Amino acid sequence: MSAARLDGTATAAAIKAELRERVDALRIRGIVPGLGTLLVGDDPASHAYVAGKHRDCSEVGVESIRVDLPGDASEADVMAAIDRLNADPAVTGYIVQLPLPQGMDANAALERIDPSKDADGLHPTNLGRLVLGVDGELTSPLPCTPAGIVELLHRHGVELPGKHVVVLGRGLTVGRPLGLLLTRKGIDATVTLAHSRTPDLATEVRRGDVVVAAVGVPHLVQADWIKPGAAVLDVGVTRVIDHETGKAKLTGDIDPAVAEVAGWLSPNPGGVGPMTRALLVANVVQAAERQLAARPS
Ligand SMILES: Nc1nc(=O)c2c([nH]1)NC[C@@H]1CN(c3ccc(C(=O)N[C@@H](CCC(=O)O)C(=O)O)cc3)C=[N+]21
């Protein structure tokens, strides 16, 4: 038996086709959605991610506003760039690409973002609304990876109400907000949020009907940790040098043998990554729709 594929590439393509129609409808009403990205420094992985985001935007008719600062930019430079993105009417939503260079206060940067333009859903106001349970079409954005995971499961018919979801990792962009989202009314999962100080990960993971691994430890999750038939989502990415080719290879948190036990498995690449990007574009389009709704008629 081999797990069925949670195909993020195909699902993201379907979401982008739906978004294109919403973008066309906005353009008719005179609103052009635009995604801004603020990237500090020259980390090649971050550059590749940002380029991918702008590629997605061009596919759906969303404009791109790209701001790149050198690695030696000061915190004041970053704050000033954020203020300009807040003020730029062409930018309906934007992200500050993380991580910021060593020593820079990422939380201060996130707090400076206009919450109505927060395409990552990581501003404290929007994280607070996630806790309060305020969201929906015309209210506030959800963090992209958690929303992408829920959407990926939903569109493959994997039900969450009453299920036990084990999340590995408590990071700001995935684990922490995913736990909050999954336990909300309407999604109704029971969540175990495990992390590097959890004593016996294998025992925790064995309880999961759904397992989400977002820790960045290559092939951490073993086949004998998985309840047969469980849905397994591989979020982590680590660049590992392949000993045969000598080249860096993207390696997920899930051991490949898990495919023999799981009922569903998200490939990596091609799973959660493309969903994160599609939900980012969705947040930008939704921000533009909120602008339209707020416009005096
Ligand atoms: N403010 C902020 N928001 C983010 O959403 C954010 C961030 N900072 N910093 C870095 C992480 C990482 N991240 C990825 C998104 C998509 C893929 C993705 O689509 N990956 C492809 C493979 C790409 C490749 O081959 O290099 C895939 O999974 O198929 C990867 C990584 C968003 N992040």
The ligand as a Gaussian input file, in Angstrom:
#p B3LYP/6-31G(d) Opt

LIG

1 1
 N        7.145000      36.641000       5.668000
 C        7.323000      35.397000       5.233000
 N        6.265000      34.704000       4.763000
 C        6.446000      33.430000       4.305000
 O        5.463000      32.783000       3.863000
 C        7.764000      32.859000       4.315000
 C        8.813000      33.642000       4.799000
 N        8.566000      34.894000       5.252000
 N       10.062000      33.146000       4.825000
 C       10.399000      31.850000       4.341000
 C        9.228000      30.914000       4.364000
 C        9.369000      29.758000       3.409000
 N        8.225000      29.843000       2.519000
 C        8.012000      29.009000       1.424000
 C        6.903000      29.109000       0.623000
 C        6.746000      28.320000      -0.482000
 C        7.702000      27.391000      -0.817000
 C        7.528000      26.561000      -2.040000
 O        6.630000      26.755000      -2.820000
 N        8.420000      25.561000      -2.268000
 C        8.361000      24.685000      -3.419000
 C        9.767000      24.263000      -3.833000
 C       10.685000      25.428000      -4.056000
 C       12.105000      24.991000      -4.400000
 O       12.267000      23.972000      -5.075000
 O       13.028000      25.722000      -3.988000
 C        7.572000      23.434000      -3.103000
 O        7.393000      23.155000      -1.907000
 O        7.136000      22.775000      -4.026000
 C        8.807000      27.261000      -0.023000
 C        8.950000      28.065000       1.085000
 C        7.502000      30.941000       2.827000
 N        8.032000      31.592000       3.870000

